[in-house]
Amino acid sequence: MRRRIVTLTVFAAVLATVLFGLPLAVGVARYYSQDAHAELERAAESAALSAADELLRDQRPVRLPNPPGTTTVALYSPDGRLQVGEGPAGADRPVLEARRGEPVSRSAEAQYVVAVPVSDQGRVVGVVRAATPHREVLLRTLLAWLAMAGLAVIAVLMSWLVATAFARWLTRPLDELSGAAQRLGDGDFSVRPARAGLPEIDSVATAMGSTAERLGELLARERAFSANASHQLRTPLAGLRLQLELALDDGEDVDEALRASLEAADRLERTIDDLLLLARAGGRVTAPADLPDLLAELQEGWSGLLAAQGRRLEVDASAVQRPNASVATLRQVLTVLLDNATTHGGGTVTVVSRDTDDGVALDVCDEGRGIPPGRDPFAQRGESSGHGIGLALARGLAESAGGRLRLTRASPPKFTAVLPAVDDQSD
């Protein structure tokens, strides 16, 4: 592209120079030709005035004024004989025509010739002939043409220099866009092309930056979904495995165990649906959750897991207001907190919903040892370290719904999620 810009610019400069220079060259040639005739006329008239007195007294002039340059001046008698000066011995055609009483200007024998008659009361008493070689006028014209050609070369050279600089300035942002596109293709979604000050290129840069941002967000959501899914599916799978193991034990009611296994499979399916919905919706609230129904569902699902450990789950649905969060968001937040209490806590697990000035608060606590001093339970330290991915996910989901999740008591541990309430007046 850079070469094309330079080539087109130089071609345009050459074309403009030719279109402007050719008429100018013709005009210059005509100017020097007319100037030569004018100089010859002045020289001839000056010589005619100088010789007029002698001719009127029928005396032969001794000398004529010296003309400038290569111009020659000669005086002829009315019968065509050379009297004085430099010229052909016999009168040529311009001199013969000037005997009629009118000045004559023409080209003859490689010369520009001007013949001026010297008259006395209408009678021609002599003819002054002034001439200059064609090569003199041609030399002046060629010198002017050479000067014009030099200026044209300088103009084209300047056009090339300007076009080269402009092409470099114009293609630099395009090169940067090309490099950004290459990095984007290699998986670097942090590329943000710089603005070049050109609206068309800036539009492409903005579109590429937006595309990179969207792709980065999409990839981040996919990675988060993979990490969250692997974490969130462990508990439903553990419950399903537990029910199946109970079905294999002697003395257990197989029908009841299979029914419980189906319920665990349903919870597993709901978890997958929730994670997909949250990944696609990006935390947007589609419809506020029915908190009592959700707490009853969680109590039914988690009581069996805790009972297998000899523990209990107590649920207190005291909140009157409805949290302005989706079912999927609340289910996953509470699932993470219940899983954390089941895996790392001890004793009875309590879930309490209550009204606050900020909205609806959900407290999840157990009777375990809690969080060691100085440790951030929301820091992601990997799945094997206990606290991390799940609690960070729960906090992110709470914040995406406009709420917050924090550790309100370290030992025994108590986590509180505060969510905005639905404005009933807007329903």
FENFENJO-V763018 format. One record per backbone hydrogen bond with DSSP energy under -1.0 kcal/mol. CO is the residue of the C=O (numbers start at 1). NH is the residue of the N-H. Records with the same first field share a line. If there is no record, write none. Layout:
CO: NH, NH
//
This chain:
1: 5
2: 6
3: 7
4: 8
5: 9
6: 10
7: 11
8: 12
9: 13
10: 14
11: 15
12: 16
13: 17
14: 18
15: 19
16: 20
17: 21
18: 22
20: 24
21: 25
22: 26
23: 27
24: 28
25: 29
26: 30
27: 31
28: 32
29: 33
30: 34
31: 35
32: 36
33: 37
34: 38
35: 39
36: 40
37: 41
38: 42
39: 43
40: 44
41: 45
42: 46
43: 47
44: 48
45: 49
46: 50
47: 51
51: 55
52: 56
53: 57
54: 59
55: 58
68: 71
72: 131
73: 86
74: 129
75: 83, 84
76: 127
77: 80
80: 91
81: 77
84: 75
89: 82
92: 96
93: 97
94: 98
97: 100
98: 101
104: 115
106: 113
110: 134
111: 108
112: 132
113: 106
114: 130
115: 104
116: 128
118: 125, 126
120: 123
123: 120
126: 118
127: 76
128: 116
129: 74
130: 114
131: 72
132: 112
133: 137
134: 138
135: 139
136: 140
137: 141
138: 142
139: 143
140: 144
141: 145
142: 146
143: 147
144: 148
145: 149
146: 150
147: 151
148: 152
149: 153
150: 154
151: 155
152: 156
153: 157
154: 158
155: 159
156: 160
157: 161
158: 162
159: 163
160: 164
161: 165
162: 166
163: 167
164: 168
165: 169
166: 170
167: 171
168: 172
171: 175
172: 176
173: 177
174: 178
175: 179
176: 180
177: 181
178: 182
179: 183
180: 184
181: 185
182: 186
183: 188
184: 187
187: 189
198: 202
199: 203
200: 204
201: 205
202: 206
203: 207
204: 208
205: 209
206: 210
207: 211
208: 212
209: 213
210: 214
211: 215
212: 216
213: 217
214: 218
215: 219
216: 220
217: 221
218: 222
219: 223
220: 224
221: 225
222: 226
223: 227
224: 228
225: 229
226: 230
227: 231
228: 232
229: 233
233: 237
234: 238
235: 239
236: 240
237: 241
238: 242
239: 243
240: 244
241: 245
242: 246
243: 247
244: 248
249: 252
253: 257
254: 258
255: 259
256: 260
257: 261
258: 262
259: 263
260: 264
261: 265
262: 266
263: 267
264: 268
265: 269
266: 270
267: 271
268: 272
269: 273
270: 274
271: 275
272: 276
273: 277
274: 278
275: 279
276: 280
277: 281
278: 282
281: 284
290: 294
291: 295
292: 296
293: 297
294: 298
295: 299
296: 300
297: 301
298: 302
299: 303
302: 306
303: 307
304: 308
306: 309, 311
307: 310
312: 349
314: 351
316: 318, 353
322: 422
323: 325
325: 289
326: 330
327: 331
328: 332
329: 333
330: 334
331: 335
332: 336
333: 337
334: 338
335: 339
336: 340
337: 341
338: 342
339: 343
340: 344
341: 345
346: 367
349: 314
350: 365
351: 316
352: 363
353: 318
354: 361
359: 356
360: 419
361: 354
362: 417
363: 352
364: 415
365: 350
372: 375
376: 379
385: 387
388: 392
389: 393
390: 394
391: 395
392: 396
393: 397
394: 398
395: 399
396: 400
397: 401
398: 403
399: 402
404: 418
406: 416
409: 414
410: 371
413: 366
414: 408, 409
415: 364
416: 406
417: 362
418: 404
419: 360
420: 324
422: 424
423: 426
424: 427
//
